């Protein structure tokens, strides 16, 4: 009888509304592997003109467990070019009964400063709405009108589902005036249905019954492996600036137009530029000299205001205030180079480990978040926001990816250099003196190169308190502790190289058992990364890591001890992802272990995942190596 009543109740509830809020009517196949289920997600994007649009969204999600607790938070970013019309959040219990609607007092509204920025005119409106037990359902509704920069920098992207999430039904609809055109990139989505209305051309995508997918480590970004839609307008405008996404050339020309006339240097700076480069004949030396001048006279401060999100402050403004964001400092550096007859181009790039949407030569879009500078005569990129980087050094945040050069002829796609294994890694010597008590004196002498030195340079430049500096290095597994002696850290001003020295005493370094000591050879610096174990791999294996790690361990021990067990003299492990070699030799009172690990970029089919993972499993096992010492036998 209870089941019958429940079914009747649910049927009545469903008939009274366009979406079923009950968790009990979710099809079993959509619950499998899912932590949440999108019951409904409808987005409508109505373009009114080249600089004004309305976005309306309704999203209903049933949260099944605490793994997707983040789905109960509604977040909306906006600024002075955005009018928030609707912001509504409603909670339903497991049976689909309405529990509450968020009140005005439940909604937070605050200034939002993104990472690395000093000031922005962005704000965030957010609320959290949750039940005491799972499952429960949340419904979010919002509507906003955007114009100018907020519209052009915020063309909507649509990803119907996240990892470990399924979808009952979802749709995305764009309405565009007849004299404009929606541009789009799509992955794993059907072609849109198109029609005409009084408001213009209508593009509509719909999906339903999407089952949950698991996250897979070392896979391409979600924009390439999940249903995904990225949109833009062929013609757009910001204030008096008009642009198109017809091609990379035209978009680059638009950015160039925003920068026109902003590279005029004040008279005093012109004099200083020439004084700094007089007598220097080499173009590269002039670049390096002016790059040092940039670092000495300016500092990075992120300020994003209106069209300033894409338009730099003038070179005169930077000189007067001695600060600027990435665009302003790149423009300032380019202006100094121009003064001495050296051509350079601003470059748009996505800075970060892996671009969420890698720039595609066949789809023009603003998938960038940073600007650097390129000098074609030297084939050199300059990171103008760093106060201490060597000239021409980028690091691993902007390597090996498509970028857009802003040339006098417009935009031109190019690719930044990939990191080379031989240039990025460390050479580290660790000397360990084991004592009869089981403690050990440890001395570290290390050189870090390329991307492996970035962290040390950051701390050396930004942390003046040595105690905090040591703590930061320990948190990042550079130092074994913070209480040692003879600490020194230095960075080469002209090369991406850092050198570290450190001495400490480590109590309980070895494990004692009777007359034996079990001594780890690489206790503090063992490489232990292993990709997740999967029952099934669907996506290709992609990694751009290029590193070398060479560790030499000199283990010294008292005369009254001898080696009982040393293990294999040589260990070699090979795979397309890298190569591991270790060898160990012993002499009276000492053992020397030398390990070289090379990691290489890979792009492998999903079928090779088990072998790929096994390489790292074998490396981790080899890194846990220990030797056994024992008290010498009496003759």
KEBA-494734 format. One line per field, with one value per residue (C-alpha): residue number from 1; residue in one letter; x, y, z. Coordinates in nm, 3 decimals, decimal comma. Each point is the difference from the previous one (the first is absolute). Layout:
! residues N
num = (NUM|...)
residu = (A|...)
X = (X|...)
Y = (Y|...)
Z = (Z|...)
//
This chain:
! residues 635
num = (1|2|3|4|5|6|7|8|9|10|11|12|13|14|15|16|17|18|19|20|21|22|23|24|25|26|27|28|29|30|31|32|33|34|35|36|37|38|39|40|41|42|43|44|45|46|47|48|49|50|51|52|53|54|55|56|57|58|59|60|61|62|63|64|65|66|67|68|69|70|71|72|73|74|75|76|77|78|79|80|81|82|83|84|85|86|87|88|89|90|91|92|93|94|95|96|97|98|99|100|101|102|103|104|105|106|107|108|109|110|111|112|113|114|115|116|117|118|119|120|121|122|123|124|125|126|127|128|129|130|131|132|133|134|135|136|137|138|139|140|141|142|143|144|145|146|147|148|149|150|151|152|153|154|155|156|157|158|159|160|161|162|163|164|165|166|167|168|169|170|171|172|173|174|175|176|177|178|179|180|181|182|183|184|185|186|187|188|189|190|191|192|193|194|195|196|197|198|199|200|201|202|203|204|205|206|207|208|209|210|211|212|213|214|215|216|217|218|219|220|221|222|223|224|225|226|227|228|229|230|231|232|233|234|235|236|237|238|239|240|241|242|243|244|245|246|247|248|249|250|251|252|253|254|255|256|257|258|259|260|261|262|263|264|265|266|267|268|269|270|271|272|273|274|275|276|277|278|279|280|281|282|283|284|285|286|287|288|289|290|291|292|293|294|295|296|297|298|299|300|301|302|303|304|305|306|307|308|309|310|311|312|313|314|315|316|317|318|319|320|321|322|323|324|325|326|327|328|329|330|331|332|333|334|335|336|337|338|339|340|341|342|343|344|345|346|347|348|349|350|351|352|353|354|355|356|357|358|359|360|361|362|363|364|365|366|367|368|369|370|371|372|373|374|375|376|377|378|379|380|381|382|383|384|385|386|387|388|389|390|391|392|393|394|395|396|397|398|399|400|401|402|403|404|405|406|407|408|409|410|411|412|413|414|415|416|417|418|419|420|421|422|423|424|425|426|427|428|429|430|431|432|433|434|435|436|437|438|439|440|441|442|443|444|445|446|447|448|449|450|451|452|453|454|455|456|457|458|459|460|461|462|463|464|465|466|467|468|469|470|471|472|473|474|475|476|477|478|479|480|481|482|483|484|485|486|487|488|489|490|491|492|493|494|495|496|497|498|499|500|501|502|503|504|505|506|507|508|509|510|511|512|513|514|515|516|517|518|519|520|521|522|523|524|525|526|527|528|529|530|531|532|533|534|535|536|537|538|539|540|541|542|543|544|545|546|547|548|549|550|551|552|553|554|555|556|557|558|559|560|561|562|563|564|565|566|567|568|569|570|571|572|573|574|575|576|577|578|579|580|581|582|583|584|585|586|587|588|589|590|591|592|593|594|595|596|597|598|599|600|601|602|603|604|605|606|607|608|609|610|611|612|613|614|615|616|617|618|619|620|621|622|623|624|625|626|627|628|629|630|631|632|633|634|635)
residu = (X|X|X|X|X|X|X|X|X|X|X|X|X|X|X|X|X|X|X|X|X|X|X|X|X|X|X|X|X|X|X|X|X|X|X|X|X|X|X|X|X|X|X|X|X|X|X|X|X|X|X|X|X|X|X|X|X|X|X|X|X|X|X|X|X|X|X|X|X|X|X|X|X|X|X|X|X|X|X|X|X|X|X|X|X|X|X|X|X|X|X|X|X|X|X|X|X|X|X|X|X|X|X|X|X|X|X|X|X|X|X|X|X|X|X|X|X|X|X|X|X|X|X|X|X|X|X|X|X|X|X|X|X|X|X|X|X|X|X|X|X|X|X|X|X|X|X|X|X|X|X|X|X|X|X|X|X|X|X|X|X|X|X|X|X|X|X|X|X|X|X|X|X|X|X|X|X|X|X|X|X|X|X|X|X|X|X|X|X|X|X|X|X|X|X|X|X|X|X|X|X|X|X|X|X|X|X|X|X|X|X|X|X|X|X|X|X|X|X|X|X|X|X|X|X|X|X|X|X|X|X|X|X|X|X|X|X|X|X|X|X|X|X|X|X|X|X|X|X|X|X|X|X|X|X|X|X|X|X|X|X|X|X|X|X|X|X|X|X|X|X|X|X|X|X|X|X|X|X|X|X|X|X|X|X|X|X|X|X|X|X|X|X|X|X|X|X|X|X|X|X|X|X|X|X|X|X|X|X|X|X|X|X|X|X|X|X|X|X|X|X|X|X|X|X|X|X|X|X|X|X|X|X|X|X|X|X|X|X|X|X|X|X|X|X|X|X|X|X|X|X|X|X|X|X|X|X|X|X|X|X|X|X|X|X|X|X|X|X|X|X|X|X|X|X|X|X|X|X|X|X|X|X|X|X|X|X|X|X|X|X|X|X|X|X|X|X|X|X|X|X|X|X|X|X|X|X|X|X|X|X|X|X|X|X|X|X|X|X|X|X|X|X|X|X|X|X|X|X|X|X|X|X|X|X|X|X|X|X|X|X|X|X|X|X|X|X|X|X|X|X|X|X|X|X|X|X|X|X|X|X|X|X|X|X|X|X|X|X|X|X|X|X|X|X|X|X|X|X|X|X|X|X|X|X|X|X|X|X|X|X|X|X|X|X|X|X|X|X|X|X|X|X|X|X|X|X|X|X|X|X|X|X|X|X|X|X|X|X|X|X|X|X|X|X|X|X|X|X|X|X|X|X|X|X|X|X|X|X|X|X|X|X|X|X|X|X|X|X|X|X|X|X|X|X|X|X|X|X|X|X|X|X|X|X|X|X|X|X|X|X|X|X|X|X|X|X|X|X|X|X|X|X|X|X|X|X|X|X|X|X|X|X|X|X|X|X|X|X|X|X|X|X|X|X|X|X|X|X|X|X|X|X|X|X|X|X|X|X|X|X|X|X|X|X|X|X|X|X|X|X|X|X|X|X)
X = (0,000|0,288|0,158|-0,330|-0,058|0,354|-0,040|-0,332|0,152|0,301|-0,216|-0,218|0,308|0,151|-0,318|-0,013|0,341|0,235|0,279|0,000|0,176|-0,023|0,320|-0,191|-0,097|0,353|0,064|0,247|0,245|0,035|0,086|0,278|0,336|-0,169|0,029|-0,257|-0,258|-0,092|-0,378|-0,031|0,233|-0,128|0,205|-0,131|0,241|-0,174|0,221|-0,156|0,290|0,377|0,049|-0,307|-0,156|-0,224|0,086|-0,264|0,073|-0,200|0,180|-0,146|0,248|-0,060|0,301|0,046|0,296|0,260|0,241|-0,200|-0,091|0,138|-0,308|-0,204|0,177|-0,137|0,259|-0,040|0,280|-0,092|0,135|-0,110|-0,088|-0,235|-0,354|-0,114|-0,372|-0,067|0,195|-0,208|0,088|-0,251|0,049|-0,203|0,021|0,045|-0,372|-0,001|-0,178|0,105|0,193|0,090|0,104|0,313|-0,078|0,177|0,192|0,129|0,167|0,353|0,112|0,366|0,291|0,192|0,375|0,137|0,341|0,289|-0,216|0,012|-0,336|-0,291|-0,353|-0,136|-0,249|-0,141|-0,352|-0,021|-0,208|0,017|-0,319|0,005|-0,205|0,101|0,017|0,057|-0,143|-0,151|-0,065|0,090|-0,142|0,188|-0,146|0,175|-0,020|0,242|0,040|0,361|0,152|0,334|0,301|-0,209|-0,175|0,301|0,226|-0,279|-0,152|-0,159|0,154|-0,214|0,109|-0,318|0,162|0,306|0,190|-0,198|-0,317|-0,284|-0,264|-0,370|-0,045|0,171|-0,011|0,183|-0,173|0,151|-0,202|0,209|-0,109|-0,026|0,288|0,242|0,101|0,064|0,339|0,045|0,233|-0,157|0,123|-0,214|-0,320|-0,254|-0,017|-0,238|-0,355|-0,031|-0,308|-0,106|-0,206|-0,097|0,310|0,242|0,158|-0,046|0,260|-0,102|0,187|-0,167|0,134|-0,169|0,082|0,374|0,156|0,277|0,365|0,297|0,289|0,316|0,343|0,244|-0,279|-0,072|-0,203|-0,373|-0,073|0,146|-0,138|-0,346|-0,308|0,101|-0,110|0,193|-0,166|0,078|-0,140|0,134|-0,036|0,034|0,078|0,124|-0,088|0,139|0,219|-0,139|0,142|-0,072|0,082|0,015|0,363|0,297|0,130|-0,310|-0,016|0,368|-0,063|-0,275|0,239|0,263|-0,252|-0,055|0,376|0,053|0,158|0,078|0,372|0,125|0,285|0,047|0,306|0,199|-0,049|0,107|0,326|0,049|-0,066|0,272|0,244|-0,052|0,070|0,265|0,315|-0,181|0,012|-0,164|-0,378|-0,036|0,206|-0,221|-0,308|0,152|0,103|-0,347|-0,163|0,208|-0,109|-0,363|0,054|0,176|-0,254|-0,335|-0,195|-0,294|-0,341|-0,310|-0,271|-0,300|-0,255|-0,253|0,167|0,328|-0,047|0,136|0,141|0,331|0,085|0,228|0,379|-0,015|-0,240|0,230|0,302|-0,183|-0,141|0,273|-0,246|-0,226|-0,171|0,125|-0,131|0,133|0,347|0,024|-0,102|0,258|0,278|-0,100|0,008|0,357|0,111|-0,168|0,196|0,329|-0,127|-0,088|-0,335|-0,217|-0,354|-0,242|-0,104|-0,325|0,045|-0,179|0,219|-0,050|0,088|-0,243|-0,230|-0,363|-0,067|0,322|0,008|-0,121|0,115|-0,345|-0,205|0,070|-0,077|0,151|0,134|0,279|0,068|0,346|0,227|0,372|0,231|0,175|0,314|0,014|0,362|0,118|-0,291|-0,034|-0,300|0,010|-0,206|-0,043|-0,177|0,297|0,234|0,277|-0,029|0,298|-0,058|-0,170|-0,115|-0,367|-0,020|-0,266|-0,314|0,001|0,204|-0,101|-0,334|-0,160|0,021|-0,108|0,262|-0,145|0,187|-0,049|-0,184|-0,232|0,002|0,226|-0,009|0,331|0,115|0,225|0,298|-0,049|0,210|0,294|0,075|0,370|-0,068|-0,246|0,080|0,253|0,344|-0,003|0,260|-0,106|0,265|-0,129|0,207|-0,182|0,067|-0,022|-0,296|-0,203|0,010|0,186|0,178|-0,131|0,161|-0,175|0,180|-0,229|-0,037|-0,346|-0,049|-0,278|-0,352|0,134|0,165|-0,314|-0,124|0,337|0,037|-0,349|0,079|0,344|-0,152|-0,320|0,069|0,248|-0,062|0,236|-0,216|-0,302|0,222|0,115|-0,355|-0,118|0,275|-0,078|-0,371|0,102|0,235|0,319|0,138|-0,029|-0,065|0,043|0,237|0,331|0,313|0,204|-0,303|0,057|-0,210|0,117|-0,141|0,197|-0,124|0,080|-0,099|-0,291|0,217|-0,028|0,251|-0,086|0,216|-0,126|0,118|-0,213|-0,019|-0,291|-0,093|-0,131|0,123|0,049|-0,210|0,195|-0,083|0,245|0,343|-0,143|-0,076|-0,243|0,111|-0,206|0,220|-0,237|-0,220|-0,091|0,004|-0,150|-0,207|-0,338|-0,250|-0,220|-0,304|-0,337|-0,087|-0,289|-0,220|-0,051|0,181|-0,195|0,213|0,348|0,299|0,145|0,281|0,242|0,233|0,367|0,241|0,324|0,067|0,350|0,064|0,331|-0,013|0,320|-0,084|0,272|-0,021|0,215|0,292|-0,170|-0,275|0,005|-0,234|-0,219|-0,237|0,052|-0,249|0,051|0,302|-0,192|-0,366|-0,135|-0,364|-0,102|-0,319|-0,104|-0,078|0,356|0,302|0,121|0,354|0,157|0,328|0,150|0,356|0,146|0,337|0,106|-0,204|-0,193|-0,261|-0,059|-0,334|-0,050|-0,344|-0,103|-0,368|-0,101|-0,363|-0,113|-0,312|-0,244|-0,314|-0,109|-0,319|-0,226|0,095|0,352|-0,111|0,089|0,358|0,023|-0,119|0,222|0,308|-0,077|-0,090|0,341|0,176|-0,171|0,099|0,362|0,003|-0,092|0,326|0,180|0,320|0,061|0,300|0,097|0,260|0,315|0,031|0,278|0,270)
Y = (0,000|0,241|-0,057|0,060|0,324|0,116|-0,072|0,183|0,295|0,012|-0,020|0,285|0,204|-0,055|0,090|0,336|0,116|-0,023|-0,177|-0,283|0,106|-0,342|-0,198|-0,328|0,032|0,026|-0,291|-0,254|0,041|0,371|-0,075|-0,240|0,164|0,336|0,228|0,238|0,000|0,301|-0,031|0,308|0,271|0,251|0,299|0,268|0,258|0,282|0,245|0,344|0,173|-0,024|0,115|-0,110|-0,339|-0,170|-0,333|-0,206|-0,330|-0,252|-0,294|-0,283|-0,245|-0,293|-0,046|-0,366|0,019|0,230|-0,051|0,261|0,224|0,291|-0,024|0,164|0,332|0,255|0,245|0,291|0,233|0,349|0,354|0,353|-0,114|-0,269|0,044|-0,291|-0,048|-0,333|-0,195|-0,273|-0,324|-0,261|-0,320|-0,321|-0,313|-0,357|-0,030|0,319|0,211|0,361|0,073|0,366|0,278|0,199|0,334|0,324|-0,038|-0,341|0,157|0,138|0,276|0,101|0,137|-0,275|0,031|-0,294|-0,150|0,230|0,310|0,315|0,145|-0,094|0,134|-0,355|-0,109|-0,335|-0,081|-0,340|-0,213|-0,353|-0,200|-0,353|-0,264|-0,197|-0,332|-0,139|-0,016|0,344|0,229|0,362|0,232|0,309|0,271|0,311|0,260|0,277|0,266|0,056|0,267|0,119|-0,175|-0,232|-0,131|-0,033|-0,155|-0,225|-0,180|-0,306|-0,347|-0,305|-0,327|-0,195|-0,228|-0,027|-0,310|-0,252|0,178|-0,107|0,199|-0,063|0,290|0,326|0,260|0,306|0,253|0,307|0,268|0,226|0,299|-0,078|0,235|-0,189|-0,363|-0,238|-0,168|-0,322|-0,289|-0,322|-0,334|-0,311|0,193|-0,030|0,275|0,276|0,032|0,337|0,208|0,359|0,224|0,365|0,057|-0,166|-0,339|-0,266|-0,268|-0,278|-0,296|-0,269|-0,306|-0,260|-0,323|0,067|-0,252|0,090|-0,006|-0,045|0,243|-0,142|0,127|0,114|0,044|0,283|0,291|-0,045|0,225|-0,281|-0,303|0,107|0,150|0,365|0,310|0,326|0,300|0,343|0,265|0,077|0,377|0,162|0,337|0,154|0,367|0,160|-0,299|-0,244|-0,342|-0,339|-0,362|-0,068|-0,111|0,011|0,282|0,214|-0,067|0,086|0,322|0,087|-0,050|0,201|0,281|0,004|0,047|0,265|0,323|-0,132|-0,056|0,360|0,035|0,308|0,209|-0,093|-0,370|0,044|0,150|-0,283|-0,266|0,140|0,049|-0,363|-0,136|0,239|-0,188|-0,334|-0,138|-0,337|0,005|-0,278|0,191|0,305|-0,213|-0,139|0,345|0,145|-0,303|0,065|0,363|-0,115|-0,220|0,275|0,276|-0,181|-0,263|-0,215|0,108|-0,156|0,259|-0,104|0,276|-0,005|-0,008|0,004|-0,374|0,000|0,352|0,088|0,311|0,225|-0,013|0,348|-0,118|-0,291|0,229|0,247|-0,260|-0,263|-0,287|-0,175|-0,327|-0,250|0,206|0,331|-0,137|-0,182|0,323|0,196|-0,246|0,003|0,379|0,004|-0,253|0,205|0,306|-0,178|-0,143|-0,352|-0,137|-0,199|-0,136|-0,028|-0,365|-0,136|-0,330|-0,221|-0,021|-0,312|-0,367|-0,121|0,225|-0,100|0,087|-0,031|0,268|-0,152|0,144|-0,075|0,183|0,360|0,077|0,181|-0,295|0,208|0,141|0,154|0,212|-0,036|0,151|-0,152|0,130|-0,158|0,093|-0,214|-0,247|0,096|0,018|0,240|-0,048|0,365|-0,050|-0,165|0,214|-0,259|-0,242|-0,031|0,167|-0,234|-0,252|-0,103|-0,305|-0,268|0,214|0,121|-0,265|-0,217|0,158|0,207|0,375|0,305|0,251|0,350|0,121|0,315|-0,222|-0,144|-0,323|-0,293|-0,332|-0,138|-0,255|0,055|-0,236|-0,330|-0,072|-0,231|-0,271|0,083|0,362|-0,061|-0,194|-0,029|-0,134|-0,078|-0,152|-0,124|-0,105|-0,206|-0,095|-0,267|-0,016|-0,299|0,168|-0,023|0,373|0,143|0,317|0,105|0,244|0,121|0,157|0,058|0,187|0,057|0,086|0,135|-0,070|-0,181|0,319|0,219|-0,071|0,074|0,327|0,101|-0,058|0,158|0,317|0,028|-0,138|0,210|-0,181|-0,300|-0,200|0,035|-0,067|-0,329|-0,094|0,065|-0,216|-0,280|0,011|-0,049|-0,292|0,192|-0,011|-0,298|0,229|0,363|-0,021|-0,068|0,206|0,144|0,094|0,192|0,059|0,199|0,059|0,087|0,337|-0,093|-0,367|-0,208|-0,161|-0,020|-0,147|-0,130|-0,105|-0,140|-0,209|-0,159|-0,284|-0,241|-0,210|-0,350|-0,004|-0,377|-0,280|-0,212|-0,364|-0,182|0,009|0,125|0,342|0,047|0,312|0,170|0,133|0,277|0,069|0,360|0,024|-0,322|0,052|-0,151|0,119|-0,280|0,061|-0,120|-0,367|-0,034|-0,292|0,158|0,277|0,203|0,305|0,032|0,044|0,350|0,152|0,279|-0,052|0,015|-0,036|-0,159|-0,088|-0,113|-0,087|-0,123|-0,134|-0,056|-0,211|-0,021|-0,221|-0,087|-0,244|-0,254|-0,045|-0,191|-0,051|-0,307|0,065|0,242|-0,120|0,010|0,193|0,148|0,073|0,112|0,077|0,132|0,125|0,267|0,219|-0,014|-0,193|-0,095|-0,111|-0,065|-0,156|-0,062|-0,075|-0,063|0,042|-0,043|0,248|0,145|-0,059|0,216|-0,009|0,195|0,032|0,169|0,043|0,153|0,090|0,054|0,151|-0,260|-0,023|-0,363|-0,192|-0,103|-0,364|0,071|0,123|-0,311|-0,003|0,375|-0,033|-0,301|0,206|0,235|-0,290|-0,156|0,334|0,054|-0,349|0,059|0,333|-0,167|-0,189|-0,052|-0,174|-0,211|0,063|-0,218|-0,011|-0,167|-0,365|-0,087|-0,216)
Z = (0,000|0,087|-0,342|-0,175|0,189|-0,077|-0,371|-0,016|0,187|-0,230|-0,309|0,126|0,085|-0,345|-0,179|0,175|-0,121|-0,298|0,191|0,250|0,321|0,168|0,034|-0,017|-0,365|-0,135|-0,241|0,148|-0,289|0,080|0,364|-0,089|0,070|0,065|0,303|-0,146|-0,278|-0,211|-0,025|-0,217|-0,120|-0,252|-0,117|-0,234|-0,140|-0,184|-0,188|-0,044|-0,177|-0,046|0,362|0,193|0,091|0,255|0,160|0,179|0,175|0,197|0,157|0,207|0,157|0,232|0,228|0,093|0,241|0,149|-0,290|-0,192|0,288|-0,203|-0,223|0,278|-0,052|-0,244|-0,129|-0,239|-0,108|-0,113|-0,035|-0,086|-0,352|0,137|0,130|0,217|-0,059|0,175|0,262|0,163|0,183|0,122|0,201|-0,032|0,216|-0,124|-0,081|-0,205|0,261|0,016|0,319|-0,045|-0,234|0,081|0,161|-0,079|0,327|-0,121|-0,305|0,018|-0,234|0,006|-0,201|-0,176|-0,057|-0,197|0,065|-0,089|-0,034|0,213|-0,092|-0,227|-0,028|0,010|0,263|0,107|0,110|0,171|0,233|0,140|0,049|0,143|0,178|0,309|-0,185|-0,349|-0,256|-0,051|-0,294|-0,065|-0,262|-0,113|-0,223|-0,116|-0,269|-0,091|-0,266|-0,110|-0,221|-0,139|0,154|0,221|-0,307|-0,230|0,266|0,123|-0,298|0,160|-0,001|0,073|0,152|0,082|0,255|0,220|0,103|0,208|-0,106|-0,227|-0,188|-0,046|-0,240|-0,083|-0,274|-0,126|-0,224|-0,164|-0,177|-0,224|-0,215|-0,369|-0,085|0,228|0,037|0,289|-0,023|0,191|0,074|0,124|0,127|0,039|-0,067|-0,281|-0,258|0,111|-0,122|-0,172|-0,068|-0,047|0,223|0,018|0,214|-0,241|-0,060|0,269|0,076|0,238|0,148|0,213|0,181|0,219|0,181|0,032|0,241|0,244|-0,099|0,229|0,016|-0,154|0,095|-0,271|-0,254|-0,246|0,143|0,049|-0,299|-0,215|0,185|0,120|-0,167|-0,034|-0,187|-0,039|-0,163|-0,138|-0,234|-0,341|0,065|0,342|0,153|0,323|0,019|-0,314|-0,087|-0,258|-0,071|-0,155|0,066|-0,374|0,035|0,231|-0,216|0,058|0,373|0,033|-0,194|0,250|0,295|-0,184|-0,040|0,376|0,043|-0,267|0,123|0,348|-0,053|0,013|0,249|0,222|-0,088|0,311|-0,067|-0,363|0,126|0,250|-0,264|-0,225|0,288|0,101|-0,350|-0,131|-0,091|-0,028|-0,354|0,056|-0,035|0,254|0,254|-0,052|0,063|0,317|0,120|-0,054|0,158|0,312|-0,013|-0,012|0,305|0,193|-0,070|0,010|0,186|-0,091|0,130|-0,153|-0,067|-0,211|-0,058|-0,285|-0,342|0,196|0,021|-0,356|-0,041|0,169|0,196|-0,204|0,028|0,152|0,271|0,088|0,015|0,224|0,239|-0,036|-0,022|-0,250|-0,085|-0,259|-0,293|0,130|0,077|-0,334|-0,174|0,205|-0,085|-0,366|-0,003|0,136|-0,262|-0,272|0,116|-0,081|-0,328|0,111|-0,116|0,241|0,013|0,291|0,043|0,140|0,185|0,247|0,311|0,209|0,011|-0,267|-0,203|0,057|-0,363|-0,202|-0,269|-0,328|-0,332|-0,145|0,264|0,092|0,364|0,294|0,198|0,156|0,345|-0,028|-0,221|-0,062|-0,264|-0,302|-0,170|-0,348|-0,078|0,292|0,002|0,368|0,231|0,296|0,317|0,096|0,335|0,172|0,206|0,004|-0,294|-0,233|-0,339|-0,245|0,262|0,010|0,228|-0,022|0,033|-0,360|-0,181|-0,297|-0,090|-0,273|0,055|-0,197|-0,117|-0,039|-0,308|-0,209|-0,251|0,265|0,198|-0,086|0,179|0,119|0,257|0,299|0,037|0,178|0,305|-0,058|0,252|0,006|0,103|0,284|0,313|0,277|0,086|0,370|0,229|0,342|0,248|0,293|0,304|0,200|0,373|0,233|0,167|-0,321|-0,073|-0,298|-0,105|-0,342|-0,240|-0,314|-0,298|-0,297|-0,326|-0,148|-0,366|-0,220|0,120|0,306|0,122|-0,025|0,352|0,157|-0,189|0,110|0,367|-0,025|-0,150|0,201|0,347|0,199|0,329|-0,006|0,242|-0,228|-0,301|0,150|0,093|-0,354|-0,146|0,243|-0,088|-0,360|0,080|-0,073|0,356|0,236|0,299|0,107|0,298|-0,174|-0,048|-0,288|-0,204|-0,322|-0,308|-0,302|-0,348|-0,312|-0,134|-0,361|-0,012|0,134|0,266|0,380|0,243|0,345|0,295|0,327|0,295|0,270|0,250|-0,039|0,306|-0,068|-0,357|0,008|0,146|0,246|0,064|0,223|-0,164|-0,327|-0,143|-0,287|-0,185|-0,275|-0,280|-0,111|0,301|-0,073|-0,378|-0,133|-0,315|0,085|-0,261|-0,133|-0,226|0,125|-0,037|-0,245|-0,094|-0,342|-0,184|-0,258|-0,072|-0,154|0,229|-0,030|0,205|-0,088|0,298|-0,099|0,290|0,112|0,363|0,096|0,363|0,137|0,354|0,197|0,303|0,266|0,308|0,306|-0,028|0,223|-0,259|-0,327|-0,294|0,033|-0,289|-0,286|-0,261|-0,376|-0,116|-0,293|-0,068|-0,337|-0,087|-0,344|-0,159|-0,249|0,304|0,129|0,111|0,348|0,077|0,337|0,103|0,339|0,105|0,345|0,166|0,362|0,199|-0,294|-0,267|-0,307|-0,184|-0,324|-0,152|-0,323|-0,085|-0,334|-0,062|-0,359|-0,161|-0,128|-0,211|0,014|-0,077|0,286|-0,061|0,128|0,343|0,200|-0,129|0,056|0,359|0,063|-0,085|0,289|0,231|-0,070|0,052|0,334|0,111|-0,102|0,183|0,330|-0,001|0,327|0,102|0,307|0,225|0,291|0,271|-0,131|0,084|0,248|-0,157)
//
